[in-house]
Amino acid sequence: MKEEHKSTGRKILSPITNLFVKLGIAPNVLTVSSLPLSVLACYFFSQGHRWIGGIFLLIIGLFDTIDGEVARKSGKLSKYGAFLDSVMDRFAEFFVFLGFFLYYTDQWISILIFSTIVSSLLVSYVRARAEGIGEECKIGFMERPMRFAIMFFGAFILGYRFLPIAFSFILIGNVYTIIQRILYVIRKKNL
């Protein structure tokens, strides 16, 4: 995500972030809370309750957005916290997609959702592997906040009938971002 978008988001969410800091809520508590919330989102999406699942999705996205900022403002930034955040993000995203996967009975939609889950994990994996060889790789537009925004839009606006359109858009964006990141690293490392 572009730094100017992050900066704007930080300003908008600053009152909430400041409240959590003032209450002394540890950033890792916010990070770990996304796991049970995502299991609840999974359950409600799988049962066809897209509004309730969407509310949990919104809370997960909010906590994911502000946990790092709470860590910065409270002086609790750490590599452990960043690691925990990244791992919890993958679990949370998996459970949200799993809820949709369990809802649909159509084989082709199930394949679409499964492919979207895998490609979403690969977007993050390619970046992590690039960073593992010492190359920062933040390019590409289909990062987790964008995927969550599209899922949120799909759940609240499109409804279950047209939600596969949102998954298709995420899948295409994921594949594009994966290819973009792979080519970026290849060019940088002259492989």
N, C-alpha and C positions, 0 to 999 in steps of 0.2 A: 504494500500500500504506500502511496506517495506520502512523503513527510508532511506536506501542507495539509493533506486530508487528516492525517493523524493529529496534527496541531489543532485543527478546527474541532475535531472530535474531543480532544482533551479540554478545550475551552468550554464546549457545550456541557460536558460531563463533569466539569470541575466541582460544582456544588455537591454532587453525589460522592465524588472521590474524596473531597474534603470531609464530608460527613463520616465516611468509613474510617478515615485517618483519625478524626476526632474521637470516634467511638473505640478506637484501638483495635479494630478488626485487622488481623494479620492478612497480608495479601495471599498467603498460601491457603488460608481458609476459603477465600473467594475462589481460588483456583480449584481446590479439591471439591468444593460444593457443586461444581459443574457436572461432576459424575452422577450423583443421585438425581440431580435435576434432569440430566439427559436420559436417565433410565425412565423417569416419569414421563418425559416428552415422548420417548419410544412407546411406552404403554398407551398413552392417549392417542398418538398418531396411528398406532396399530389397530386401535378400537374405532377409528373413524371420528374422533373428537379433535378435529383440526384446530379449533379455536383455543381449546385448553392446551393442546400440544404447542401451538404457536406462542402462547403466553410463556410457557416454559422455555421455548426457543429464544424468545426475547430476553428473558432473565439470564440465560446461559450466555448469550451474546454480550449483555451488559457487564456481567461479571468478568468475562474474558477480556473485555475492553478496558475495564478499570483496575484489574488486579495488578498489572504492571505499573500503572500510574500511582496506585496506593503504595506499592513497593518503593517507587522513586521518592514520593513525598514523605514517606515515613522512614526513609534511610535504610530500607530492608532489601535493597537489590542484591541478588546473589545468583551465582551460576546454578546452584541447586534449585532456586525458585524458577529460573528460566527453563531448566530441564523439566521440572515438575509441570510447569505451564504447558510446555510443548506436548508432553505425554498425555496429560489430561485433555488437551484440545483434541487429540486423535481419538481418544475413547469417547468423548462427548459427541464428536461428529459421527462416529460409527453408530452410536446408539440412536441418534436422531434419524439417520438414513435407515437403520434397521427397522424403526417404527413404520416408515413408509413401505419398506420392503415387505413387512408382514401384513400390511393392509391390503395390498394389491394381490389379486389372484391371477391376473393376466400374465402369462409367461413372458411376453415381450417387455412388458413394463417392469417385471421383476429383473430381467436381464439388464434393462436400462439402468435401474437403480443399483444393481450389483456393480455394473461397470462404472457408475458414477462414484460409488464408495471407493472402489479400487483406485480410480484415477485421482480422487481427492487425496488419498493417502500418498500416492506417488508424487503429487505436487510438492508436498512437504518433504517426502523422502529425497527427492532430487536436490532440493535446497540443502537438506541436512548433509547429504553426501558431498555436495560441493563445498560446504563449510568444513567438512572433515578433511578435505585436501587443501584447505586454506583459502578457498575462493568464496567471497561473499556473493550470494546469488538471490537477490531480492526482486529480480525482474519478473514480469508477468502480472496480469491483472486479476487472475482467478485465485486469489488467496482466500483464506478462511472467512474473513469478514464479508467478502463479496459472495461467497457460496451461501453463507447464512442469510444474507440480505435477500438473495434470490429465493431461498427456501421459505423465508418468512413471507415474502411477497406471494409465492405460490400457495402457501398454506392459507393465508388470509384473503387474498384477492382471487386467485385462480380457482381454488377449491380442488377437490380430489379428481374431478373429471379432467381438468386441464393441467394439473400439476406435472404430469410427464413432460410437458413443454418446458417447464422450469428445469427439470432434471436433464433434459436434452441440452439446454443452454449451458448448464453447469458442466456437463460431460464434454461438450465441444470446447468450452473455455479451459477446462482442465487439460485436455489433450494439447491444445495450443500452448498453454503455459509450460507444460512438461517439455515439449519440443523446443520451445524458446529457451528454457533454462539449460537443457542439454547442449544445444548449439552454442549458447553463451559460454559455457564452461569449456567446451571443446576449442572455441576460438581463443579464449583467454589462455588456455594451457597449451595451445598449438598441438593438440593431439592428432 
